[in-house]
């Protein structure tokens, strides 16, 4: 929840180009949307699918970082996006995707 706004603001603070900014803002929006719908009894996305979405988000961040670095030569943006992807993979791998059952 806290990382999503930071991912959306970082390109403006760090001066990324338009492609890296678009990728970062899109990643932040999707991450915030996933974070907001997790809690509560009426989930829009099942927990098993949520894990898949988290890994897909990390893959997009990694691929976007590599693409921005190779095509635009924005290596600081590439390092940032790849770092976001690696952090997302690490966080998702350590998360137990299970719901608390209330009696």
C-alpha positions as CSV (number, residue, x, y, z in Angstrom):
1,X,0.0,0.0,0.0
2,X,2.8,2.4,0.9
3,X,5.1,1.4,-2.0
4,X,2.5,2.2,-4.8
5,X,2.5,6.0,-4.3
6,X,6.3,6.0,-4.0
7,X,6.6,4.1,-7.3
8,X,4.2,6.6,-8.9
9,X,6.0,9.7,-7.6
10,X,9.6,8.5,-8.2
11,X,9.8,9.2,-11.9
12,X,8.9,12.8,-11.4
13,X,11.4,13.3,-8.5
14,X,14.2,11.4,-10.3
15,X,13.5,12.9,-13.7
16,X,12.8,9.8,-15.8
17,X,11.8,10.0,-19.4
18,X,8.2,9.6,-20.7
19,X,8.4,5.8,-21.2
20,X,9.8,5.1,-17.8
21,X,7.3,7.5,-16.2
22,X,4.4,5.8,-17.9
23,X,5.6,2.4,-16.8
24,X,6.2,3.5,-13.2
25,X,2.8,5.2,-12.9
26,X,1.0,2.2,-14.4
27,X,2.8,-0.2,-12.1
28,X,1.9,2.0,-9.1
29,X,-1.7,2.2,-10.1
30,X,-2.1,-1.5,-10.5
31,X,-0.2,-2.2,-7.3
32,X,-2.4,0.2,-5.3
33,X,-5.5,-1.4,-6.8
34,X,-4.4,-4.8,-5.8
35,X,-3.5,-3.6,-2.3
36,X,-6.9,-2.0,-1.8
37,X,-9.0,-4.9,-2.7
38,X,-7.2,-7.6,-0.6
39,X,-8.9,-6.9,2.7
40,X,-12.5,-7.7,3.5
41,X,-14.9,-10.6,3.2
42,X,-15.8,-9.8,-0.4
43,X,-12.6,-10.0,-2.5
44,X,-12.7,-9.2,-6.2
45,X,-9.7,-11.4,-6.8
46,X,-9.1,-14.8,-5.1
47,X,-5.9,-15.1,-3.0
48,X,-4.4,-17.6,-5.4
49,X,-4.9,-15.3,-8.3
50,X,-3.6,-12.4,-6.3
51,X,-0.2,-14.2,-6.1
52,X,-0.2,-14.6,-9.9
53,X,-1.0,-10.9,-10.3
54,X,1.9,-10.0,-8.0
55,X,4.3,-12.1,-10.0
56,X,2.9,-10.7,-13.3
57,X,3.4,-7.2,-11.9
58,X,7.0,-8.0,-11.0
59,X,7.6,-9.4,-14.5
60,X,6.2,-6.3,-16.1
61,X,8.5,-4.1,-14.0
62,X,11.6,-6.2,-14.9
63,X,10.7,-6.3,-18.6
64,X,9.9,-2.6,-18.6
65,X,13.2,-1.8,-16.9
66,X,15.2,-3.8,-19.4
67,X,13.2,-2.3,-22.3
68,X,13.7,1.3,-21.1
69,X,17.4,0.7,-20.5
70,X,18.1,-0.8,-23.9
71,X,15.8,1.3,-26.1
72,X,16.1,4.7,-24.4
73,X,19.4,4.4,-22.6
74,X,17.8,5.6,-19.4
75,X,19.9,3.4,-17.1
76,X,18.8,5.0,-13.8
77,X,15.2,4.4,-14.7
78,X,16.0,0.8,-15.8
79,X,17.8,0.2,-12.4
80,X,14.8,1.6,-10.6
81,X,12.2,-0.5,-12.5
82,X,14.3,-3.7,-12.2
83,X,14.7,-3.0,-8.5
84,X,11.0,-2.6,-8.1
85,X,10.5,-6.0,-9.9
86,X,13.1,-7.8,-7.8
87,X,11.6,-6.3,-4.6
88,X,8.1,-7.4,-5.7
89,X,9.3,-10.9,-6.4
90,X,11.0,-11.1,-3.0
91,X,7.9,-9.8,-1.2
92,X,5.5,-12.1,-3.1
93,X,7.7,-15.2,-2.5
94,X,7.7,-14.5,1.3
95,X,4.0,-13.8,1.5
96,X,1.6,-16.5,2.7
97,X,-1.5,-16.2,0.7
98,X,-4.1,-17.5,3.1
99,X,-7.3,-16.0,4.5
100,X,-8.0,-15.8,8.3
101,X,-11.1,-17.8,9.0
102,X,-13.4,-16.2,11.5
103,X,-15.5,-18.6,13.6
